[in-house]
Amino acid sequence: MGRSSRAVVFAGAGASCAVSSEKYPTTVGFYKLLEEDLREKNRWLAHFEPNLQKLFGPGEPDIEKVLWVAAQYRNWLQSIRDDLHPASWSIPSNLIANLVDPRQTLTVGNFPNLADEASKQISKLIDRLQAKVYDLYAQQPTATELAGSWVPLLQGLAAKFSVVDVFTTNYDLVVESAITEAGVPIHVAGSRHAWEARLDLSPWEGAELKTGGLLTKLHGSVNWERKKSDVYVAAPQYRGDHALHCILYPGFKGQPTDHPFVAFHSYLLRALAAADLVIFIGFAFRDEYINTCIRTALGTSTPVATIDVRKNAWPGEDVLFRPSPLLELEEGFSKAAIDNLFRRIAA
């Protein structure tokens, strides 16, 4: 492939876990690392966990499954107070009992108050789980940890492609550190001026692809904060209010509607359409909108390589790649897999 070509790297949780499983656990590892009193003594977690396989099939509990179920449960409870939801028309007034059978004496009139309290408890649980993101993913990788994976990958791609775009759903600072360590020309979101910490998001905006590569953090970062309509780089620590952070938390998110995530996903579509090679690393294809972007934009003849990718990791999800040339590497995200990748590219 010539110097005018573009490589796209897409990194999921497994890409960071390969750097350090202790610092950057996967969704299963995240759940296991929760404090024992939270995981085993919280009544709602104890209720959700044994029921997860009914919905998701066999597999260990993980943080995305738990948060998805918790949010669905809370939404159902809150619908009882939503004037636009049919449940609110008949449950609080106990009208539902009369509609079923005017002769019976069953009452559900107190259920809305119970639902309110349950919703508050589940919201507190969700807040506590989301706050753990900052405890688990704020650590920096060492040069040694990066030397066997990210650094040789980025340096090798930069030598063969004129543009290297990296997309990740991870919140950690692994790829930023790797770009610095590797010394490759990939732009990381930063400030426009040295005297302020506000993110300059202009490289992602507009309809045209940039001539240089970008690191695009599709779900945000542990060191991004919101202030009104702007995003700032700050210390990676939880501020006590999720609205202050620029993160799409674990779970199943749907199509993003907030700035800057709309611009990031729009750039993903354009980069995939222009790619000469796409590499997926440690990604489980759980985000439905990202899957839609891949199906929509990835060319049918674009070479695709996968490293440590779990296909069909989510019930009902088919492998997303159409008849693209597909190279599957099973060595994990390692120097061996990277060497194998570049041998295949050269061939």
RAURKA-V51110 format. One record per run of one state. SS is the DSSP state (2 for helix, 1 for strand, 0 for the rest). FROM is the first residue (numbers start at 0). LEN is the number of residues. Records with the same first field share a line. If there is no record, write none. Layout:
SS = FROM-LEN, FROM-LEN
//
This chain:
0 = 0-5, 11-1, 19-7, 32-3, 41-1, 49-2, 56-6, 81-4, 89-5, 100-10, 137-5, 147-2, 160-2, 168-5, 182-3, 188-2, 191-6, 199-2, 204-8, 217-2, 227-2, 233-8, 247-13, 274-2, 281-6, 297-5, 307-18, 329-5, 346-1
1 = 5-6, 162-6, 185-3, 190-1, 197-2, 212-5, 219-8, 229-4, 244-3, 276-5, 302-5, 325-4
2 = 12-7, 26-6, 35-6, 42-7, 51-5, 62-19, 85-4, 94-6, 110-27, 142-5, 149-11, 173-9, 201-3, 241-3, 260-14, 287-10, 334-12
//
